[in-house]
Amino acid sequence: MIQVITDSTADLPPDVAAQQGILVVPCQVTFGEESFREGVEITDEEFFRRLRTSPVLPRTALPRGEDFEAAYREARARGATGVVAVHLGSGFSGLFNAARLFARHADVPVEVVDSGTASMALGLLALHAARLARRGMALSQVAGHVRRLAPRAETYAMLDTLEYARRGGRVNRVVAAVATALRIKPILRVARNSVDLVARERTRRRALDWLARRVLLADDTLGVAVVHADAPDLAGTLARLVQEHLKAEAACLRATAGAVLGTHAGPGAVGVCLIRRTT
């Protein structure tokens, strides 16, 4: 049996991860002197409540070594003969390198895959890996297949405000002020280990339409998800727009963004994540 492991930046809903047998290694988020393991010691709701009221921007950090080790022990206890570990893109954090380091000491063979992306685009890769594992594929086959898919996994996110990006040093105060005054909604793409500005829309509705069209332009997908940063109503609207572009039998997953996306995108952000079937 091949076990799939990912990390909490995948934003996989806990019930989906449990149902698919995926183990999730929690990242850490720190508010001042308080540090929490994401999804274990702080919920998404608690995180956003703190984020909205905290005078300082929280910091995110790699998972603890003991949590990597615990995931590999659990995989072994489940009877795994191999592990495919699909993690946050190496271009965004040292998490991928940390995962490779701890994988060397696991008592079961591990293939670590660089997703090149984040949030539910990473989550969709992990879900696909779990499906392949259930078909009885060998470790190298599952890992190889997911590596080939990784460049096609994309997260598109609309930022409702640039304030959190400004506080995090991603944009300067003038740019943030101008964008706010003009009501510009920037849209970012997180893929292939890069974050790129791909669109600027003047209204929230136009931004949602732009995001939904990404699914239509993808022609065919291996999975689609809508993710939001404490904006469930907005996510509901986007999910309905996305569903219009999906085949009748296809489902659009919904998820709440965790600390990583939430910290840098800020409350009110919403996005669509997908894996293109072809490039």
JOVENKA-V153550 format. One record per backbone hydrogen bond with DSSP energy under -1.0 kcal/mol. NH is the residue of the N-H (numbers start at 1). CO is the residue of the C=O. E is the energy in kcal/mol with one decimal. If there is no record, write none. Layout:
<<NH CO E> <NH CO E>>
//
This chain:
<<3 82 -2.6> <5 84 -2.5> <6 23 -2.5> <8 25 -2.0> <10 7 -2.0> <11 8 -1.5> <17 13 -2.4> <18 14 -2.5> <19 15 -2.3> <20 16 -2.2> <22 17 -2.5> <23 4 -2.2> <25 6 -2.6> <28 61 -2.3> <29 36 -2.4> <30 59 -3.3> <31 34 -2.5> <34 31 -2.4> <36 29 -2.6> <38 27 -3.0> <39 42 -2.2> <40 37 -2.0> <41 37 -3.0> <47 43 -2.5> <48 44 -2.4> <49 45 -1.9> <50 46 -2.2> <51 47 -2.7> <52 48 -2.2> <54 50 -2.4> <59 30 -2.3> <61 28 -2.9> <68 64 -1.6> <69 65 -2.4> <70 66 -2.1> <71 67 -1.8> <72 68 -1.9> <73 69 -2.2> <74 70 -2.4> <75 71 -2.2> <76 72 -2.1> <77 73 -2.5> <78 74 -1.8> <79 76 -1.5> <80 75 -2.3> <81 1 -2.9> <82 1 -1.0> <83 109 -2.3> <84 3 -2.7> <85 111 -2.7> <86 5 -2.6> <87 113 -2.2> <89 117 -2.4> <92 89 -1.7> <98 94 -2.2> <99 95 -2.7> <100 96 -2.0> <101 97 -2.0> <102 98 -2.4> <103 99 -2.0> <104 100 -1.2> <106 103 -1.2> <111 83 -2.9> <113 85 -3.3> <115 87 -1.8> <119 9 -1.4> <121 118 -1.2> <122 119 -1.1> <123 119 -1.8> <124 120 -2.8> <125 121 -1.4> <126 122 -2.2> <127 123 -2.4> <128 124 -2.3> <129 125 -2.4> <130 126 -2.1> <131 127 -1.9> <132 128 -2.3> <133 129 -2.4> <134 130 -1.9> <136 133 -1.7> <137 132 -1.5> <142 138 -2.5> <143 139 -2.5> <144 140 -2.3> <145 141 -2.3> <146 142 -2.3> <147 143 -2.4> <148 144 -1.8> <149 145 -1.5> <150 146 -1.9> <152 149 -2.6> <153 150 -1.8> <154 274 -2.8> <155 190 -1.7> <156 272 -2.8> <157 188 -2.6> <158 270 -3.3> <159 186 -2.3> <166 162 -2.6> <167 163 -2.6> <168 164 -1.7> <169 166 -1.7> <170 165 -3.1> <176 172 -2.1> <177 173 -2.4> <178 174 -2.7> <179 175 -2.4> <180 176 -2.0> <181 177 -2.5> <182 178 -2.3> <184 179 -2.4> <185 201 -3.6> <187 199 -2.6> <188 157 -2.7> <189 196 -2.8> <190 155 -3.2> <191 194 -2.1> <193 116 -3.1> <194 191 -1.3> <196 189 -2.3> <198 187 -2.6> <199 187 -1.3> <201 185 -2.0> <207 203 -1.8> <208 204 -2.2> <209 205 -2.4> <210 206 -2.1> <211 207 -2.3> <212 208 -2.5> <213 209 -2.0> <214 211 -1.1> <215 212 -1.0> <216 212 -1.0> <217 213 -3.0> <218 214 -1.2> <219 216 -1.3> <220 218 -2.9> <222 275 -2.8> <225 273 -2.5> <226 253 -3.0> <227 271 -2.2> <228 255 -1.7> <229 269 -3.1> <235 231 -2.3> <236 232 -2.1> <237 233 -1.9> <238 234 -2.4> <239 235 -2.8> <240 236 -1.8> <241 237 -1.9> <242 238 -2.8> <243 239 -2.4> <245 242 -1.9> <246 243 -1.2> <250 247 -1.7> <253 224 -2.1> <255 226 -2.2> <257 228 -3.5> <262 258 -2.4> <263 259 -2.6> <264 260 -1.5> <265 261 -2.8> <266 262 -1.6> <268 229 -3.3> <269 266 -1.4> <270 158 -1.7> <271 227 -3.0> <272 156 -2.0> <273 225 -3.2> <274 154 -2.3> <275 223 -1.6> <276 152 -2.0> <277 220 -2.2>>
//
